[in-house]
Amino acid sequence: MIKILHKYIVKEFLSSFMFGLIVFSITILLEQVIMLMNLFLSKGVSFWIVAKLFLLVIPNILSLTVPMAILFGVLLCYGRFSEDNEITIMRSTGIDYKFLSAPIMVFVIIMSLALVYFNHSFSPSTFKYFRTLYKQIAVETPLAKFNEKTITEVGEYKIYAHKVNSKNNVLSGVNIYKYEKDDKTQDIIPWRIASSSATVKVDKGIVIFKLFNGYWQRTDPKQPENMLHIYFASYQFEISVASNINLGDMTLKEMKSSKIRKKIKTLSKDDMQIYRYKNEYWLRWMLSIAPIFITLVAIPIGIMSGKGGKAVGFGMSLGILFIFYMLLIVSLNIGEKGYVPSALILWLPNLVTCVAGILLFKKMSKK
């Protein structure tokens, strides 16, 4: 009887949990999905490479969406029990609240232990692979980075194209800009190349632009108020991209926690970067344990929700998530500025949630 009831509770929870995980994950992944679909449909990147990128990006959002989905699943599960008077029936047989809570708490504790490894090791590894693969695409498919009527940085150069034909690797209305320092005067001298069209190909990490019907323009070093123009029918221009792909500052996300700890030891206390590394390290711990404290709040709310329990559960999940992640954002900002050690301040959301959960359990036990 006991095993059957526990299985029933866990089964009900899992269906709501999986639904919430899919919804929250799709919501957060929506921007990445659009970007990946654009790579496939407009940039000529292989479907299998795009599919691999999609699978690799999923682990990086699960550390955020798993706590959300657990809250959603617990509230809907116990809210449904309360709405259908199943809680009352269970209680009439002598079953206490601890018994009703035990199967979900055990499940969540096991999941939190799994998240410790997931957040500290597995997720950074997949992110590193994702970044490496994306860099490879940028090298082998140079137009994957280009969007029409947008300035794109390639190495030290800024490139603007009015139209982009990724299938034929052709750009139209091309402008290439660069700002370089004069060796003698140390002045910043701008120059640009403009052409009506250009073909693009990659050879051994070199992007080769074959430009047509354009001109090369630069400030005259002797007379800075004048511009030098050199017109051409065709001109070949090369940019090395093998080691100059700008993918942004993403090194922290791809570092395993063991490497972050080593990095922290090498940084001086006066180096502001140390706070970023400490924030990332303790954020991973905080998000790993968060499901336990979130469940402490969700179970009593779900049980006490009464009629309309499912609707109440859905609304409460949004409210609790808003407060939880607002506290997290505040904690991250305080920790990154070094006002309070990250090892303390990043536990604020879990601490507030834990206190609220204990108070709610006491209130529920008195009913």
C-alpha positions as CSV (number, residue, x, y, z in Angstrom):
1,M,0.0,0.0,0.0
2,I,2.8,2.4,1.0
3,K,4.9,1.6,-2.1
4,I,1.9,2.0,-4.4
5,L,1.0,5.4,-2.9
6,H,4.6,6.6,-3.2
7,K,4.8,5.5,-6.8
8,Y,1.5,7.3,-7.5
9,I,2.8,10.5,-6.0
10,V,6.1,10.3,-7.9
11,K,4.3,9.5,-11.2
12,E,2.1,12.5,-10.8
13,F,5.0,14.7,-10.0
14,L,7.1,13.5,-12.9
15,S,4.5,14.2,-15.5
16,S,4.2,17.9,-14.3
17,F,7.9,18.2,-13.8
18,M,8.7,17.1,-17.4
19,F,6.0,19.4,-18.8
20,G,7.5,22.3,-16.9
21,L,11.0,21.4,-17.9
22,I,10.1,21.4,-21.6
23,V,8.2,24.6,-21.4
24,F,10.8,26.6,-19.4
25,S,13.7,25.1,-21.5
26,I,12.0,26.0,-24.8
27,T,11.3,29.5,-23.6
28,I,14.9,30.2,-22.7
29,L,16.2,28.3,-25.8
30,L,14.0,30.3,-28.2
31,E,16.7,32.8,-29.1
32,Q,19.3,30.1,-29.7
33,V,16.9,28.0,-31.7
34,I,16.2,31.0,-34.0
35,M,20.0,31.6,-34.4
36,L,20.6,27.9,-35.2
37,M,17.7,27.7,-37.6
38,N,19.2,30.8,-39.4
39,L,22.5,28.9,-39.7
40,F,20.8,26.0,-41.4
41,L,18.3,27.9,-43.6
42,S,20.2,31.0,-44.5
43,K,23.9,30.3,-44.0
44,G,24.3,26.9,-45.5
45,V,25.5,25.1,-42.4
46,S,24.9,21.3,-42.3
47,F,21.7,20.2,-40.6
48,W,23.7,17.6,-38.5
49,I,26.1,20.3,-37.3
50,V,23.2,22.5,-36.3
51,A,21.5,19.6,-34.5
52,K,24.8,18.9,-32.7
53,L,25.0,22.6,-31.6
54,F,21.4,22.4,-30.4
55,L,22.1,19.3,-28.2
56,L,25.3,20.9,-26.8
57,V,23.5,24.2,-25.8
58,I,20.7,22.3,-23.9
59,P,22.9,21.4,-20.8
60,N,23.8,25.0,-20.3
61,I,20.3,26.1,-19.5
62,L,19.2,23.0,-17.5
63,S,20.9,24.3,-14.4
64,L,18.4,27.2,-14.5
65,T,15.3,25.3,-15.7
66,V,15.5,22.2,-13.5
67,P,14.8,24.2,-10.3
68,M,12.0,26.0,-12.2
69,A,10.5,22.7,-13.4
70,I,10.8,21.1,-9.9
71,L,8.8,24.0,-8.4
72,F,6.2,23.8,-11.1
73,G,6.0,20.0,-10.9
74,V,5.6,19.9,-7.1
75,L,3.0,22.7,-7.0
76,L,0.9,21.2,-9.7
77,C,1.2,17.7,-8.3
78,Y,0.1,18.5,-4.7
79,G,-2.2,21.2,-6.0
80,R,-4.1,18.6,-8.0
81,F,-4.2,16.2,-5.0
82,S,-5.7,19.1,-2.9
83,E,-8.2,20.2,-5.6
84,D,-9.5,16.6,-6.0
85,N,-9.6,16.1,-2.2
86,E,-7.1,13.3,-2.4
87,I,-5.0,14.9,0.4
88,T,-8.1,14.7,2.7
89,I,-8.6,11.1,1.8
90,M,-5.0,10.2,2.4
91,R,-5.0,12.1,5.7
92,S,-8.2,10.3,6.8
93,T,-6.3,6.9,6.6
94,G,-3.8,8.2,9.2
95,I,-1.1,9.2,6.7
96,D,0.8,12.3,7.9
97,Y,2.4,15.1,5.9
98,K,5.9,13.8,6.3
99,F,4.8,10.6,4.6
100,L,3.2,12.6,1.7
101,S,6.3,14.7,1.3
102,A,8.9,11.9,1.6
103,P,8.9,10.4,-2.0
104,I,9.3,13.9,-3.6
105,M,12.0,15.0,-1.2
106,V,14.0,11.9,-1.7
107,F,13.7,12.3,-5.5
108,V,14.7,16.0,-5.4
109,I,17.7,15.3,-3.1
110,I,19.0,12.6,-5.5
111,M,18.5,15.1,-8.4
112,S,20.4,17.8,-6.5
113,L,23.3,15.4,-6.0
114,A,23.3,14.7,-9.7
115,L,23.2,18.5,-10.4
116,V,26.4,19.0,-8.4
117,Y,28.3,16.9,-11.0
118,F,26.3,18.3,-13.8
119,N,26.9,22.0,-13.0
120,H,30.5,21.7,-12.0
121,S,31.8,19.3,-14.7
122,F,29.4,18.1,-17.4
123,S,27.8,21.5,-18.4
124,P,31.2,23.3,-18.7
125,S,32.5,20.5,-20.9
126,T,29.6,20.6,-23.3
127,F,29.8,24.4,-23.5
128,K,33.5,24.2,-24.4
129,Y,32.6,21.7,-27.1
130,F,29.8,24.0,-28.3
131,R,32.2,27.0,-28.5
132,T,34.8,25.0,-30.4
133,L,32.3,23.7,-32.9
134,Y,30.8,27.2,-33.4
135,K,34.3,28.6,-33.9
136,Q,35.0,25.9,-36.5
137,I,31.8,27.0,-38.4
138,A,32.9,30.6,-38.3
139,V,36.2,29.6,-39.9
140,E,34.9,27.1,-42.4
141,T,31.7,29.0,-43.3
142,P,32.7,32.7,-43.0
143,L,29.4,34.1,-44.1
144,A,27.7,32.4,-41.2
145,K,28.7,35.4,-39.2
146,F,27.4,38.0,-41.7
147,N,23.9,39.5,-41.6
148,E,22.6,42.0,-44.1
149,K,23.0,45.7,-43.3
150,T,24.9,44.9,-40.1
151,I,28.5,45.6,-39.1
152,T,30.4,42.3,-38.4
153,E,33.8,42.1,-36.7
154,V,36.3,39.8,-38.3
155,G,39.7,40.0,-36.5
156,E,40.8,43.6,-36.5
157,Y,38.4,44.6,-39.2
158,K,34.7,45.8,-39.3
159,I,32.8,44.6,-42.4
160,Y,29.4,45.9,-43.6
161,A,27.5,44.2,-46.4
162,H,24.2,45.5,-47.9
163,K,23.2,42.0,-49.1
164,V,24.5,38.5,-48.2
165,N,24.2,35.4,-50.4
166,S,25.4,32.6,-48.2
167,K,24.7,29.9,-50.7
168,N,27.1,31.4,-53.3
169,N,29.3,33.1,-50.7
170,V,28.8,36.5,-52.3
171,L,28.5,39.9,-50.6
172,S,27.0,43.0,-52.3
173,G,27.7,46.6,-51.3
174,V,30.8,45.8,-49.2
175,N,32.7,48.2,-46.9
176,I,35.7,47.0,-44.9
177,Y,36.9,49.4,-42.2
178,K,40.0,49.5,-40.0
179,Y,41.6,52.0,-37.6
180,E,45.4,51.7,-37.3
181,K,48.0,53.8,-35.4
182,D,50.6,55.7,-37.3
183,D,54.1,54.6,-36.3
184,K,55.5,58.2,-36.4
185,T,52.7,60.4,-35.2
186,Q,50.9,57.8,-33.1
187,D,47.6,59.2,-34.6
188,I,44.7,56.9,-35.3
189,I,44.4,56.7,-39.1
190,P,41.1,55.3,-40.5
191,W,40.9,53.6,-43.9
192,R,38.4,51.6,-45.7
193,I,37.8,49.5,-48.8
194,A,34.5,49.8,-50.6
195,S,33.3,47.6,-53.5
196,S,30.1,46.8,-55.3
197,S,30.5,43.1,-54.7
198,A,32.8,40.4,-53.3
199,T,33.2,36.6,-53.3
200,V,34.4,35.0,-50.1
201,K,36.2,31.7,-49.5
202,V,38.4,30.2,-46.7
203,D,41.7,28.5,-47.1
204,K,43.7,27.3,-44.1
205,G,42.2,29.8,-41.7
206,I,42.4,32.7,-44.1
207,V,39.3,34.5,-45.3
208,I,39.9,35.6,-48.9
209,F,37.8,38.4,-50.2
210,K,37.8,38.9,-54.0
211,L,36.5,42.5,-54.3
212,F,35.1,44.0,-57.6
213,N,34.6,47.6,-58.8
214,G,35.6,49.6,-55.8
215,Y,38.2,51.8,-54.2
216,W,40.7,51.9,-51.4
217,Q,40.5,55.0,-49.2
218,R,42.9,56.3,-46.6
219,T,43.9,59.5,-44.9
220,D,47.0,61.1,-46.4
221,P,49.7,60.9,-43.6
222,K,51.4,64.1,-45.0
223,Q,48.1,66.0,-45.3
224,P,45.6,64.5,-42.9
225,E,42.8,66.8,-44.2
226,N,43.1,65.0,-47.6
227,M,42.0,61.4,-48.5
228,L,43.9,59.1,-50.8
229,H,41.8,57.0,-53.3
230,I,42.9,54.0,-55.3
231,Y,40.3,52.6,-57.7
232,F,40.3,49.0,-58.8
233,A,38.4,46.6,-61.0
234,S,39.3,43.6,-58.8
235,Y,41.3,43.3,-55.7
236,Q,42.1,40.4,-53.3
237,F,42.0,41.1,-49.6
238,E,42.8,38.5,-46.9
239,I,42.0,38.3,-43.2
240,S,43.4,35.6,-40.9
241,V,40.6,34.2,-38.7
242,A,42.1,31.0,-37.4
243,S,42.9,32.7,-34.1
244,N,40.9,35.8,-34.2
245,I,37.2,34.8,-34.0
246,N,35.4,37.1,-31.6
247,L,32.9,35.0,-29.6
248,G,32.7,37.2,-26.6
249,D,33.9,36.6,-23.0
250,M,32.6,33.1,-22.3
251,T,35.7,31.5,-20.7
252,L,34.1,31.1,-17.3
253,K,31.2,29.0,-18.6
254,E,33.5,26.5,-20.2
255,M,35.8,26.1,-17.2
256,K,35.2,23.2,-14.9
257,S,35.0,24.1,-11.2
258,S,38.3,22.5,-10.4
259,K,40.0,24.9,-12.9
260,I,38.1,27.9,-11.5
261,R,39.4,27.0,-8.0
262,K,43.0,26.9,-9.3
263,K,42.4,30.2,-11.1
264,I,41.2,31.9,-7.9
265,K,44.4,30.8,-6.1
266,T,46.5,32.5,-8.8
267,L,44.6,35.8,-8.6
268,S,45.6,38.5,-6.1
269,K,42.9,39.8,-3.7
270,D,43.1,43.2,-5.4
271,D,42.3,41.8,-8.8
272,M,38.6,42.5,-9.5
273,Q,38.4,39.4,-11.7
274,I,38.6,37.2,-8.6
275,Y,35.0,38.1,-7.7
276,R,33.8,36.9,-11.1
277,Y,35.4,33.6,-10.7
278,K,34.1,33.2,-7.1
279,N,30.6,34.2,-8.2
280,E,30.6,31.5,-11.0
281,Y,32.0,28.8,-8.6
282,W,29.5,29.4,-5.8
283,L,26.6,30.0,-8.3
284,R,27.0,26.4,-9.5
285,W,26.8,25.1,-5.9
286,M,23.8,27.3,-5.2
287,L,21.8,26.2,-8.2
288,S,22.7,22.5,-7.5
289,I,21.2,22.7,-4.0
290,A,18.3,25.1,-4.9
291,P,15.8,22.3,-5.8
292,I,15.8,21.0,-2.2
293,F,14.8,24.4,-0.7
294,I,12.4,25.2,-3.5
295,T,10.6,21.9,-2.7
296,L,10.4,22.8,1.0
297,V,8.3,25.8,-0.1
298,A,6.3,24.2,-2.8
299,I,5.0,21.1,-1.0
300,P,3.1,23.0,1.8
301,I,1.7,25.6,-0.7
302,G,0.5,22.8,-3.0
303,I,-1.1,20.8,-0.1
304,M,-2.9,23.9,1.4
305,S,-4.0,25.3,-2.0
306,G,-7.5,23.7,-1.8
307,K,-10.0,24.3,-4.6
308,G,-8.4,25.5,-7.7
309,G,-5.1,24.0,-6.6
310,K,-3.7,23.6,-10.1
311,A,-4.4,27.2,-11.1
312,V,-3.1,28.4,-7.7
313,G,0.0,26.2,-8.2
314,F,0.7,27.7,-11.6
315,G,0.3,31.2,-10.4
316,M,2.4,30.6,-7.2
317,S,5.2,29.0,-9.2
318,L,5.6,32.2,-11.3
319,G,5.5,34.4,-8.2
320,I,8.1,32.3,-6.3
321,L,10.4,32.0,-9.3
322,F,10.3,35.8,-9.7
323,I,11.3,36.4,-6.1
324,F,13.9,33.7,-6.2
325,Y,15.7,34.9,-9.3
326,M,15.4,38.5,-8.3
327,L,17.2,37.6,-5.1
328,L,19.7,35.7,-7.2
329,I,20.4,38.7,-9.4
330,V,20.9,41.0,-6.4
331,S,23.2,38.5,-4.8
332,L,25.3,38.1,-8.0
333,N,25.7,41.9,-8.3
334,I,26.7,42.2,-4.7
335,G,29.2,39.3,-5.0
336,E,30.7,40.6,-8.2
337,K,31.5,43.9,-6.7
338,G,33.1,42.3,-3.7
339,Y,30.8,43.9,-1.1
340,V,30.1,40.5,0.5
341,P,31.9,37.3,-0.1
342,S,30.3,35.2,-2.8
343,A,30.5,32.1,-0.6
344,L,27.9,33.9,1.7
345,I,25.8,36.2,-0.4
346,L,25.0,33.7,-3.1
347,W,23.2,31.5,-0.6
348,L,20.7,34.3,0.1
349,P,18.0,33.0,-2.3
350,N,18.3,29.5,-0.8
351,L,18.3,30.8,2.8
352,V,15.2,32.9,2.3
353,T,13.5,30.0,0.5
354,C,14.5,27.6,3.3
355,V,13.1,29.8,6.1
356,A,9.9,30.3,4.2
357,G,9.6,26.5,3.7
358,I,10.1,25.8,7.4
359,L,7.4,28.3,8.4
360,L,5.0,26.9,5.8
361,F,5.6,23.4,7.0
362,K,4.8,24.4,10.6
363,K,1.7,26.2,9.5
364,M,0.6,23.1,7.5
365,S,1.2,20.7,10.4
366,K,-1.1,22.7,12.6
367,K,-4.0,22.2,10.2
